[in-house]
Amino acid sequence: MLACLLVVGGCALVPRAPVSSEHGRARFVAMLDETQRAVGGAWANRDDPTPRGCTLPFWVAGARYPGLRLGPAPRLATAAVARVRELWGDRGLAVRADRVGTARQLTGTARSGDLLVFRASARGMTLQGESACLPR
């Protein structure tokens, strides 16, 4: 990977140390954990430790990791959604709100490429997504 180093008269491309898919997984799982703590309750962790293959530019092999957490019914779905929206916004994620049937849904996209989806309804909460595609 290359990064642009600003120099007088322009930009010099210099090698940049790539972030590994394992590092990306750890960052992604930490965000899942932090989101769970923000809304509280006892959650079931159904994360799959098996990486999914993906391809980066110039046909570089990469990997991404999926995550799935199942949570209890919140006292108030709108309050749980508001807490997650605030947390993700504070962490720099772009957040989109939708409704899926009776559930309220937030989709968060990080600059790193991580994708998170949080749903809350009177029946329960789910938190899922996948880490960014990064070199193996």
DOGU-978983 format. One line per field, with one value per residue (C-alpha): residue in three letters; residue number from 1; x, y, z. Coordinates in nm, 4 decimals. Layout:
aa = ALA:...;
i = NUM:...;
u = X:...;
v = Y:...;
w = Z:...;
***
This chain:
aa = MET:LEU:ALA:CYS:LEU:LEU:VAL:VAL:GLY:GLY:CYS:ALA:LEU:VAL:PRO:ARG:ALA:PRO:VAL:SER:SER:GLU:HIS:GLY:ARG:ALA:ARG:PHE:VAL:ALA:MET:LEU:ASP:GLU:THR:GLN:ARG:ALA:VAL:GLY:GLY:ALA:TRP:ALA:ASN:ARG:ASP:ASP:PRO:THR:PRO:ARG:GLY:CYS:THR:LEU:PRO:PHE:TRP:VAL:ALA:GLY:ALA:ARG:TYR:PRO:GLY:LEU:ARG:LEU:GLY:PRO:ALA:PRO:ARG:LEU:ALA:THR:ALA:ALA:VAL:ALA:ARG:VAL:ARG:GLU:LEU:TRP:GLY:ASP:ARG:GLY:LEU:ALA:VAL:ARG:ALA:ASP:ARG:VAL:GLY:THR:ALA:ARG:GLN:LEU:THR:GLY:THR:ALA:ARG:SER:GLY:ASP:LEU:LEU:VAL:PHE:ARG:ALA:SER:ALA:ARG:GLY:MET:THR:LEU:GLN:GLY:GLU:SER:ALA:CYS:LEU:PRO:ARG;
i = 1:2:3:4:5:6:7:8:9:10:11:12:13:14:15:16:17:18:19:20:21:22:23:24:25:26:27:28:29:30:31:32:33:34:35:36:37:38:39:40:41:42:43:44:45:46:47:48:49:50:51:52:53:54:55:56:57:58:59:60:61:62:63:64:65:66:67:68:69:70:71:72:73:74:75:76:77:78:79:80:81:82:83:84:85:86:87:88:89:90:91:92:93:94:95:96:97:98:99:100:101:102:103:104:105:106:107:108:109:110:111:112:113:114:115:116:117:118:119:120:121:122:123:124:125:126:127:128:129:130:131:132:133:134:135:136;
u = 0.0000:0.1154:0.0557:0.0989:0.3704:0.3301:0.6512:0.7337:0.5843:0.3482:0.3128:0.5640:0.4264:0.5859:0.5154:0.2733:0.2645:-0.0589:-0.2990:-0.3588:-0.6984:-0.6316:-0.5842:-0.9046:-1.0890:-0.9757:-1.0886:-1.4260:-1.4896:-1.4011:-1.6700:-1.9254:-1.8343:-1.8575:-2.1981:-2.3288:-2.2115:-2.3799:-2.7261:-2.6713:-2.8270:-2.7075:-2.5986:-2.5265:-2.2072:-2.2484:-1.9385:-1.7857:-1.4054:-1.3609:-1.2437:-1.4244:-1.2033:-1.2107:-0.9950:-0.8225:-0.7083:-0.4385:-0.5688:-0.4277:-0.5887:-0.7676:-0.9951:-1.2905:-1.4571:-1.8312:-1.9945:-2.3395:-2.4668:-2.8188:-2.9528:-3.2556:-3.5584:-3.4711:-3.6884:-3.7416:-3.6174:-3.5966:-3.3660:-3.1385:-3.1198:-3.0402:-2.7520:-2.6046:-2.6444:-2.4595:-2.1803:-2.1246:-2.1349:-1.8779:-1.6557:-1.6764:-1.9107:-2.1540:-2.4947:-2.8186:-3.1512:-3.4280:-3.7284:-3.7489:-4.0990:-4.1477:-3.7724:-3.5632:-3.2357:-2.9077:-2.6406:-2.2949:-2.0066:-1.6580:-1.3907:-1.1883:-1.4546:-1.6139:-1.9923:-2.2251:-2.6022:-2.7991:-3.1692:-3.3969:-3.7622:-3.9903:-3.8805:-3.5022:-3.1875:-2.9349:-2.5917:-2.4135:-2.1713:-1.8276:-1.4801:-1.3122:-1.1376:-0.7701:-0.4592:-0.4140;
v = 0.0000:0.3506:0.6731:1.0295:1.2198:1.5921:1.7472:2.0835:2.0896:1.7937:1.4488:1.1648:0.8126:0.6121:0.2575:0.2416:-0.0489:-0.2389:-0.3214:-0.6959:-0.8649:-0.9865:-0.6258:-0.5330:-0.8185:-0.7022:-0.3450:-0.4689:-0.7001:-0.4169:-0.2010:-0.4825:-0.5206:-0.1468:-0.1299:-0.4139:-0.2379:0.0856:-0.0747:-0.3304:-0.6682:-1.0254:-1.0928:-1.4210:-1.4084:-1.5920:-1.4467:-1.6741:-1.6931:-1.8120:-1.5357:-1.4721:-1.4206:-1.0914:-0.9208:-0.5860:-0.3700:-0.5243:-0.8730:-0.8815:-1.1559:-1.0245:-1.1402:-1.0013:-1.1373:-1.1599:-1.0910:-1.1650:-1.0845:-1.1545:-0.9379:-0.9199:-0.7018:-0.3452:-0.1518:0.1018:0.0378:0.4090:0.4698:0.1789:0.3092:0.6609:0.5293:0.3325:0.6259:0.8525:0.5988:0.5269:0.8972:0.9682:0.6955:0.8525:0.6046:0.7264:0.6210:0.5611:0.4914:0.2730:0.0684:-0.3027:-0.4164:-0.3262:-0.2994:0.0155:-0.0328:0.1553:0.0858:0.2157:0.2390:0.3174:0.4935:0.1746:-0.0190:-0.1968:-0.2397:-0.2697:-0.3197:-0.2771:-0.3653:-0.3168:-0.4037:-0.5080:-0.8686:-0.8265:-0.6739:-0.7902:-0.6566:-0.7839:-0.6901:-0.7576:-0.6153:-0.4356:-0.6336:-0.6220:-0.8147:-1.1565;
w = 0.0000:-0.0692:0.1187:0.0022:0.1859:0.1259:0.0030:-0.1470:-0.4954:-0.4554:-0.3158:-0.2907:-0.2740:0.0030:0.1269:0.4168:0.6587:0.5869:0.8654:0.8835:0.8749:1.2329:1.3460:1.1631:1.3340:1.6783:1.6038:1.4726:1.7713:2.0116:1.8468:1.8792:2.2475:2.3100:2.1400:2.3571:2.6734:2.5608:2.5522:2.8298:2.8902:2.8472:2.4905:2.3118:2.1037:1.7725:1.6022:1.3393:1.3834:1.0240:0.7906:0.4641:0.1625:-0.0240:-0.2841:-0.2503:-0.5435:-0.7619:-0.6785:-0.3265:-0.1160:0.1880:0.4662:0.6588:0.9715:1.0417:1.3744:1.5162:1.8652:1.9948:2.2756:2.5021:2.4460:2.5446:2.7877:2.5123:2.1571:2.0747:2.3729:2.2743:1.9176:2.0426:2.2573:1.9682:1.7261:1.9710:2.0314:1.6643:1.5787:1.8506:1.7000:1.3545:1.1857:0.9204:1.0553:0.8649:1.0390:0.8918:0.9971:0.9252:1.0100:1.3755:1.4404:1.4335:1.2503:1.2388:0.9798:1.0666:0.8229:0.9504:0.7458:0.7891:0.5969:0.8926:0.8591:1.1599:1.1762:1.4999:1.5288:1.8276:1.8781:2.1609:2.0914:2.1161:1.9735:1.7160:1.6344:1.3271:1.0552:0.9191:0.9437:0.6564:0.3834:0.4800:0.3718:0.5293;
***
